[in-house]
Amino acid sequence: MQQRNLGPFSVSAIGLGCMNLSHAYGAPVSAEQGERVLLAALDAGVTLFDTATLYGFGANETLVGRVMKSHRSRFTLASKCGMQGVDVAGDGKLVRVIDGRPATLRQTCEDSLRRLQTDVIDLYYLHRWDKQVPIEDSVGALADLVRAGKIRSIGLSEVSAATLRRAHAVHPIAAVQTEYSLWTRNPEIAVLDACRDLGTAFVAFSPVARGFLCGELTDVSTLDAKDIRRAMPRFAPDAYAANLQLLTGYRAIAREVGCTPAQLALAWLLHKGEHIIPIPGTTSVEHLLDDVGAAGVQLDAAVIARLDALINERTVVGPRYSAQSASEVDTETFESRAA
């Protein structure tokens, strides 16, 4: 597979988001299936594996650590801190908490190292900027972890261009990770350019639009009761029915190009900039191999223009997050830009 630069690392142009194996889209897969997906990705040439302390409240890091420890030299390991499960009420039930205080980040890193069964994490993201803590303080704590040899580089997730620049003034930021796909264009407002200016890689999560651009999810009522998409406005029944209308033209373009819908979505991202690295997630080896195949799909300028015109911030119905979730991120929005 072609390679792309990420901080001090050279990684596969398509990485693997490991979240799906333990978190967010219904019941976790079995340990055996998770192992099959992880090892198949490695065998297929994937060298960027992305996890987080939040995913499965540590279960995903534990899975990745167990399966991948004997292959540690073959891939770049990314994890995240600053958002985790906490027993707030003292009843044993963990709830998601954003906490970017330096002491918390240091402890979270130690916990992640233990679960991942490694001495060092290659890329450690601040999963969310805790707006109660200056970004300089959180990044300063991560810089201390670099100096201590606990992590090799620092990333940020879901931040604005202005916050990226503030953070970068404290310590070089190797990567910014934010949702980016044909139906989520917010990074195009400012962050993609800021990353290019600073030499920061842009890691695109949910690059196939949480399954929408795979073209297989046609009935949102079939989603698991605990699937996080049930709380996302674009997946509300009426909005999703409207969005499905976009897939007719989209599938037609995929047929013309000679690739699958998922490959078309990933190839579009790869053509948007040499500093962009998509990390699709899947629980299926078949889908994984399909995703990896996108690295070989070539798109000309005319096809890219047609895709841009078909699915974009004006044609997609519904915001990507609920109001509560949107308040927790620091990304630019088209609404605020218009205002």
C-alpha positions as CSV (number, residue, x, y, z in Angstrom):
1,M,0.0,0.0,0.0
2,Q,1.1,3.6,-0.6
3,Q,2.5,5.4,2.4
4,R,1.9,8.8,3.9
5,N,3.7,10.9,6.5
6,L,2.4,11.2,10.0
7,G,4.7,13.1,12.3
8,P,8.0,11.1,12.5
9,F,6.3,8.0,11.0
10,S,5.5,6.7,7.6
11,V,2.2,4.8,7.7
12,S,-0.2,3.1,5.3
13,A,-2.4,5.6,3.4
14,I,-5.4,3.8,4.9
15,G,-5.3,3.0,8.6
16,L,-7.7,1.0,10.8
17,G,-10.1,2.6,13.3
18,C,-10.4,-0.1,16.0
19,M,-13.4,1.4,17.8
20,N,-16.1,-0.7,16.1
21,L,-14.7,-3.9,17.6
22,S,-15.6,-2.8,21.1
23,H,-17.8,0.3,21.1
24,A,-20.5,2.5,19.7
25,Y,-22.3,0.5,17.1
26,G,-24.1,-2.1,19.2
27,A,-22.7,-5.2,21.0
28,P,-19.0,-5.7,20.7
29,V,-17.8,-8.5,18.5
30,S,-16.3,-11.6,20.0
31,A,-12.6,-11.6,21.0
32,E,-12.0,-14.1,18.2
33,Q,-13.6,-11.9,15.5
34,G,-11.7,-8.8,16.8
35,E,-8.5,-10.7,16.5
36,R,-9.3,-11.8,13.0
37,V,-9.9,-8.3,11.9
38,L,-6.8,-6.9,13.5
39,L,-4.5,-9.5,12.1
40,A,-6.1,-9.4,8.6
41,A,-5.5,-5.6,8.6
42,L,-1.8,-6.1,9.4
43,D,-1.5,-8.8,6.7
44,A,-3.1,-6.5,4.2
45,G,-0.5,-3.8,4.8
46,V,-2.2,-1.5,7.3
47,T,0.4,0.0,9.6
48,L,-1.7,2.6,11.5
49,F,-4.0,1.2,14.2
50,D,-6.1,3.7,16.1
51,T,-7.7,3.0,19.5
52,A,-8.7,5.1,22.7
53,T,-9.1,4.7,26.4
54,L,-12.8,5.5,25.9
55,Y,-13.6,2.6,23.5
56,G,-15.3,0.0,25.5
57,F,-14.0,1.8,28.6
58,G,-10.6,0.2,28.1
59,A,-11.7,-3.0,26.4
60,N,-10.5,-1.9,23.0
61,E,-7.0,-1.1,24.2
62,T,-7.0,-4.4,26.0
63,L,-7.9,-6.2,22.8
64,V,-5.4,-4.4,20.7
65,G,-2.7,-4.9,23.2
66,R,-3.3,-8.7,23.5
67,V,-3.5,-9.3,19.8
68,M,-0.9,-7.0,18.5
69,K,1.9,-7.1,21.2
70,S,3.9,-9.7,19.3
71,H,3.7,-7.6,16.1
72,R,4.5,-4.2,17.9
73,S,7.4,-3.3,15.6
74,R,5.3,-3.6,12.5
75,F,2.8,-0.8,13.0
76,T,2.3,2.7,14.4
77,L,0.0,2.6,17.5
78,A,-2.3,5.5,18.2
79,S,-4.5,5.9,21.3
80,K,-6.3,8.8,23.0
81,C,-6.7,10.4,26.4
82,G,-8.9,13.1,27.9
83,M,-12.2,11.3,27.5
84,Q,-12.9,8.1,29.5
85,G,-15.3,6.1,31.6
86,V,-15.6,7.3,35.2
87,D,-17.6,5.9,38.1
88,V,-19.1,9.3,38.9
89,A,-21.9,8.1,41.2
90,G,-19.9,5.4,43.0
91,D,-22.3,2.7,41.8
92,G,-19.9,0.9,39.6
93,K,-21.5,2.3,36.4
94,L,-19.0,4.1,34.1
95,V,-20.1,7.2,32.3
96,R,-18.2,9.2,29.7
97,V,-16.3,12.2,31.1
98,I,-14.1,14.8,29.4
99,D,-11.1,15.6,31.6
100,G,-8.0,17.3,30.3
101,R,-6.3,18.1,33.5
102,P,-2.6,17.2,33.4
103,A,-2.7,14.7,36.3
104,T,-5.6,12.9,34.7
105,L,-3.8,12.7,31.4
106,R,-0.6,11.3,33.0
107,Q,-2.6,8.6,34.9
108,T,-4.6,7.7,31.7
109,C,-1.4,7.2,29.8
110,E,-0.1,4.8,32.4
111,D,-3.3,2.9,32.3
112,S,-3.2,2.8,28.5
113,L,0.4,1.6,28.4
114,R,-0.6,-1.3,30.7
115,R,-3.7,-2.3,28.7
116,L,-1.8,-2.0,25.4
117,Q,1.1,-4.0,26.7
118,T,3.7,-1.7,25.3
119,D,6.4,0.6,26.7
120,V,5.5,3.6,24.4
121,I,2.5,4.8,22.4
122,D,3.6,6.2,19.0
123,L,0.8,8.8,18.7
124,Y,-1.3,10.0,21.7
125,Y,-4.2,12.2,21.0
126,L,-6.1,14.5,23.3
127,H,-9.5,12.9,22.5
128,R,-11.5,16.1,23.3
129,W,-10.3,19.5,24.4
130,D,-11.6,20.0,27.9
131,K,-12.7,23.6,27.7
132,Q,-12.2,24.0,31.4
133,V,-8.5,23.5,31.0
134,P,-6.3,25.7,28.7
135,I,-5.2,23.8,25.7
136,E,-1.7,24.8,26.5
137,D,-1.9,23.0,29.9
138,S,-3.2,19.8,28.4
139,V,-0.6,19.8,25.6
140,G,2.1,20.7,28.0
141,A,1.3,17.5,30.0
142,L,1.5,15.5,26.8
143,A,4.8,17.1,26.0
144,D,6.1,16.0,29.4
145,L,5.0,12.4,28.4
146,V,7.1,12.7,25.2
147,R,10.1,13.8,27.2
148,A,9.6,10.9,29.6
149,G,9.5,8.4,26.7
150,K,6.0,7.3,27.4
151,I,4.7,8.6,24.0
152,R,6.5,9.5,20.8
153,S,4.2,12.2,19.3
154,I,1.1,14.3,20.2
155,G,-2.3,14.5,18.4
156,L,-5.5,16.4,18.8
157,S,-9.1,15.4,18.0
158,E,-12.0,17.5,17.0
159,V,-10.3,20.9,17.4
160,S,-10.5,24.2,15.4
161,A,-7.6,25.6,13.4
162,A,-7.1,28.3,16.1
163,T,-6.8,25.7,18.9
164,L,-4.4,23.6,16.7
165,R,-2.2,26.6,16.3
166,R,-2.2,27.4,20.1
167,A,-1.3,23.8,20.8
168,H,1.4,23.7,18.1
169,A,3.1,26.6,19.8
170,V,3.6,24.5,22.9
171,H,4.7,21.3,21.2
172,P,4.6,20.1,17.5
173,I,1.3,18.4,16.8
174,A,1.8,15.4,14.6
175,A,-1.9,14.8,13.7
176,V,-5.4,16.2,14.0
177,Q,-8.2,13.6,13.9
178,T,-11.7,14.8,13.0
179,E,-14.7,13.4,11.2
180,Y,-14.3,13.9,7.4
181,S,-16.1,12.5,4.5
182,L,-18.2,13.6,1.6
183,W,-21.1,14.2,4.0
184,T,-19.1,15.9,6.7
185,R,-17.1,18.8,5.2
186,N,-16.3,20.9,8.3
187,P,-12.5,20.3,8.1
188,E,-12.5,22.1,4.7
189,I,-13.4,25.4,6.4
190,A,-10.0,25.9,8.0
191,V,-8.4,22.8,9.7
192,L,-7.2,21.1,6.5
193,D,-5.3,24.2,5.5
194,A,-3.9,24.7,9.0
195,C,-2.6,21.1,9.1
196,R,-1.0,21.6,5.7
197,D,0.7,24.8,6.9
198,L,2.0,23.2,10.1
199,G,3.1,19.9,8.6
200,T,0.4,18.1,10.6
201,A,-1.2,15.0,9.3
202,F,-5.0,15.0,9.1
203,V,-6.6,11.7,10.1
204,A,-10.1,11.3,8.9
205,F,-12.4,9.2,11.1
206,S,-15.8,8.0,10.0
207,P,-14.6,8.3,6.3
208,V,-17.5,6.3,5.0
209,A,-20.0,8.4,6.9
210,R,-20.7,5.9,9.6
211,G,-21.8,3.3,7.0
212,F,-23.9,5.6,4.9
213,L,-21.5,5.8,2.0
214,C,-21.2,2.0,2.0
215,G,-24.7,2.0,0.6
216,E,-25.9,-1.0,2.6
217,L,-27.7,0.7,5.5
218,T,-31.1,1.5,4.0
219,D,-33.3,1.1,7.1
220,V,-32.2,2.8,10.3
221,S,-34.9,1.0,12.3
222,T,-32.6,-2.1,12.1
223,L,-29.9,-0.4,14.1
224,D,-29.1,-1.9,17.5
225,A,-30.8,-0.1,20.4
226,K,-27.4,1.0,21.7
227,D,-26.1,2.2,18.4
228,I,-24.8,5.8,18.8
229,R,-26.2,6.6,15.3
230,R,-29.7,6.5,16.8
231,A,-28.9,9.8,18.6
232,M,-27.4,11.5,15.5
233,P,-29.8,13.8,13.6
234,R,-28.7,12.6,10.1
235,F,-29.9,9.1,11.1
236,A,-33.3,10.2,12.3
237,P,-35.8,8.4,10.0
238,D,-37.0,11.4,8.0
239,A,-33.6,12.9,7.6
240,Y,-32.1,9.5,6.6
241,A,-34.8,8.9,4.1
242,A,-33.9,12.2,2.4
243,N,-30.2,11.4,2.5
244,L,-30.8,8.0,0.9
245,Q,-31.8,9.8,-2.2
246,L,-28.2,10.9,-2.7
247,L,-27.1,7.3,-3.0
248,T,-28.6,6.7,-6.4
249,G,-26.2,9.1,-8.2
250,Y,-23.4,8.1,-5.9
251,R,-23.7,4.4,-6.7
252,A,-23.8,5.2,-10.4
253,I,-20.5,7.0,-10.1
254,A,-19.0,4.0,-8.2
255,R,-20.1,1.8,-11.1
256,E,-18.5,4.1,-13.6
257,V,-15.2,4.1,-11.7
258,G,-15.3,0.4,-11.2
259,C,-15.2,0.3,-7.5
260,T,-17.4,-0.3,-4.5
261,P,-19.2,2.6,-2.8
262,A,-17.0,2.4,0.2
263,Q,-13.9,2.4,-1.9
264,L,-15.2,5.5,-3.7
265,A,-15.6,7.4,-0.4
266,L,-12.1,6.5,0.7
267,A,-10.5,7.3,-2.7
268,W,-12.1,10.7,-2.6
269,L,-10.4,11.4,0.7
270,L,-7.1,10.2,-0.5
271,H,-7.3,12.5,-3.5
272,K,-8.2,15.5,-1.3
273,G,-4.6,15.9,0.0
274,E,-1.4,14.0,0.6
275,H,-1.6,14.8,4.3
276,I,-5.0,13.1,4.7
277,I,-5.1,9.5,6.2
278,P,-8.6,7.9,6.5
279,I,-9.1,5.3,9.2
280,P,-12.2,3.3,8.4
281,G,-13.5,0.9,11.0
282,T,-15.2,-2.4,10.5
283,T,-16.0,-5.7,12.2
284,S,-15.8,-7.7,9.0
285,V,-12.6,-9.0,7.3
286,E,-14.4,-8.8,3.9
287,H,-15.2,-5.1,4.4
288,L,-11.7,-4.5,5.7
289,L,-10.1,-5.9,2.5
290,D,-12.6,-3.8,0.4
291,D,-11.5,-0.7,2.3
292,V,-7.8,-1.4,1.8
293,G,-8.5,-1.8,-1.9
294,A,-9.4,1.9,-2.1
295,A,-5.7,2.8,-2.1
296,G,-5.5,1.6,-5.7
297,V,-8.6,3.5,-7.0
298,Q,-7.8,6.5,-9.2
299,L,-10.2,9.4,-9.6
300,D,-9.9,12.1,-12.2
301,A,-10.8,15.7,-11.6
302,A,-14.2,15.4,-13.3
303,V,-15.3,12.6,-11.0
304,I,-14.1,14.4,-7.9
305,A,-16.1,17.5,-9.0
306,R,-19.2,15.4,-9.5
307,L,-18.9,13.8,-6.1
308,D,-18.3,17.3,-4.5
309,A,-21.5,18.6,-6.1
310,L,-23.6,15.6,-5.2
311,I,-22.9,15.1,-1.5
312,N,-21.8,18.1,0.5
313,E,-22.9,20.3,3.4
314,R,-25.8,21.8,1.4
315,T,-27.3,18.5,0.1
316,V,-27.1,16.4,3.3
317,V,-30.0,16.7,5.7
318,G,-29.3,17.1,9.4
319,P,-26.3,18.1,11.5
320,R,-23.7,15.5,12.3
321,Y,-24.2,15.7,16.1
322,S,-26.9,16.5,18.6
323,A,-26.7,19.9,20.3
324,Q,-25.1,18.3,23.4
325,S,-22.5,16.4,21.4
326,A,-21.8,19.5,19.3
327,S,-21.1,21.5,22.4
328,E,-18.3,19.1,23.4
329,V,-16.2,19.6,20.2
330,D,-14.2,22.6,19.1
331,T,-14.5,22.3,15.3
332,E,-15.5,25.1,12.9
333,T,-19.1,24.8,11.5
334,F,-20.6,26.1,8.4
335,E,-23.4,27.7,10.5
336,S,-20.9,29.8,12.6
337,R,-18.9,30.7,9.5
338,A,-22.1,32.1,7.9
339,A,-23.0,34.0,11.0
